[in-house]
Amino acid sequence: MGYHKLEKGKELISAIIEVGKVLGYVAKNEFPIDKKRTNSPAVDIAWLSDEDHDFPLMIFEVESKVIGAIANNPVKVFGLPNESFEKPLFFFHLFLEPLDSSTKVDNLKNLFGLYNYRTYDLTNGNEYTRLLCDIFSQHRRLYKKIDLESILKGF
């Protein structure tokens, strides 16, 4: 979807990359999902378990505005055959504009919610807590322990 221009989006992406690194992931910005293509679609943030891995464990997409094209982000991941792109453990779809009564986001939740996908309205302060809880919950699926000391030192 291209690089983010708005400062709020850039700051959020930087923060999520930092959280990923603190948790021990290889966190990459604008990660291409089809390495065979020259101009591959990319996800905003990918967390991988190793530098050499081709498939992210977790994906984060940041939306500055709620427009019809927001559906392209989960479609570019979940629409690929699993033979060519292994699906992530979790897909976090983050919105920086109020969701109001938009049916666009509800439709995404209804369709992709079956595939370890959630949306977060980050204009609501409580959603940051839910996002962090969900990140830690997914992390615990992979790792038995969380090193809180390292996490707190990272911030």
C-alpha positions in Angstrom: 0.0 0.0 0.0 3.0 2.3 0.0 4.9 4.1 2.7 3.1 6.1 5.4 3.3 9.9 5.1 1.4 11.0 8.2 3.5 11.3 11.4 1.0 9.4 13.6 1.2 6.4 11.3 5.0 6.6 11.2 5.3 6.8 15.0 2.9 3.8 15.4 4.9 1.7 13.0 8.2 2.6 14.7 6.7 1.7 18.1 5.4 -1.7 16.9 8.8 -2.5 15.3 10.5 -1.6 18.6 8.0 -3.8 20.6 8.8 -6.7 18.2 12.5 -6.3 18.6 12.2 -6.2 22.4 10.1 -9.4 22.3 12.9 -11.0 20.3 11.4 -11.0 16.8 13.0 -9.8 13.6 10.7 -6.8 12.9 10.6 -5.5 9.4 8.9 -2.5 7.8 7.3 -2.8 4.3 7.9 -6.5 4.1 7.2 -7.9 0.6 4.9 -10.9 0.7 5.7 -12.3 -2.8 9.5 -12.4 -3.2 9.1 -13.8 -6.7 7.6 -10.6 -8.0 9.6 -7.5 -8.7 7.0 -5.1 -7.3 5.5 -7.3 -4.6 2.8 -6.0 -2.3 4.1 -5.4 1.2 2.7 -5.4 4.7 3.4 -2.5 6.9 5.1 -4.5 9.6 6.2 -8.2 9.7 7.5 -10.0 12.8 9.6 -13.0 11.9 11.3 -15.5 14.2 14.5 -15.4 12.1 16.2 -13.1 9.6 16.1 -15.8 6.9 12.4 -16.7 7.2 10.1 -15.8 4.3 6.8 -15.9 6.2 5.9 -13.6 9.1 4.6 -14.9 12.3 2.6 -11.7 12.9 1.6 -9.0 10.6 0.5 -5.4 11.4 -1.3 -3.1 8.9 -1.8 0.6 9.8 -4.7 2.5 8.3 -4.7 6.3 8.5 -8.2 6.5 6.9 -11.2 4.2 6.6 -11.6 3.9 2.9 -12.8 1.1 0.6 -9.2 0.1 -0.2 -8.6 -1.1 3.4 -9.9 -4.5 2.3 -6.8 -4.9 0.1 -4.6 -5.3 3.2 -6.0 -8.6 4.5 -6.9 -9.8 1.0 -3.2 -9.5 -0.1 -2.3 -11.9 2.7 -5.3 -14.2 3.0 -6.0 -14.3 -0.7 -2.7 -15.9 -1.6 -2.6 -19.7 -1.9 -1.0 -21.2 1.2 1.4 -23.1 -1.1 3.0 -19.7 -2.0 2.5 -17.8 1.2 2.1 -19.4 4.6 -0.5 -17.5 6.7 0.6 -15.6 9.8 -0.1 -16.6 13.3 -2.0 -13.4 13.7 -2.9 -10.3 11.6 -3.4 -7.0 13.5 -5.3 -4.3 11.5 -4.9 -0.9 13.2 -7.0 2.1 12.5 -5.9 5.7 13.3 -9.3 7.2 12.3 -12.5 6.7 14.2 -14.4 3.7 12.9 -17.8 5.4 13.6 -20.5 3.4 12.0 -18.5 2.2 8.9 -19.7 -1.1 7.6 -16.3 -1.5 5.9 -14.5 -2.5 9.0 -17.4 -4.6 10.3 -17.4 -6.5 7.0 -13.6 -7.1 7.3 -14.1 -8.4 10.9 -16.9 -10.7 9.8 -14.9 -12.1 6.8 -11.4 -12.3 8.1 -12.1 -12.8 11.8 -12.1 -16.5 11.1 -8.4 -16.3 10.2 -6.7 -14.9 13.4 -7.5 -11.3 12.3 -8.6 -8.4 14.5 -9.2 -4.7 14.1 -8.2 -2.0 16.5 -9.7 1.5 16.7 -6.7 3.3 18.1 -8.7 6.6 18.5 -10.1 4.8 21.6 -7.4 4.8 24.3 -8.6 1.4 25.6 -7.8 -0.2 22.3 -4.0 0.3 22.9 -4.4 -1.9 26.0 -6.4 -4.5 24.1 -3.8 -4.4 21.3 -0.9 -5.0 23.8 -2.8 -7.8 25.5 -3.4 -9.5 22.2 0.2 -9.1 21.2 1.4 -10.7 24.4 -1.3 -13.4 24.1 -0.1 -14.3 20.6 3.5 -14.2 21.8 2.7 -16.6 24.6 1.5 -19.1 22.0 5.1 -19.3 20.8 7.1 -18.7 24.0 6.3 -20.0 27.4 7.8 -17.0 29.2 7.8 -13.3 28.7 10.9 -11.4 29.9 9.2 -8.4 31.5 12.5 -6.9 32.6 13.7 -6.8 29.0 10.4 -5.3 27.8 10.5 -2.6 30.4 14.1 -1.8 29.7 13.2 -1.5 26.0 10.9 1.4 26.8 
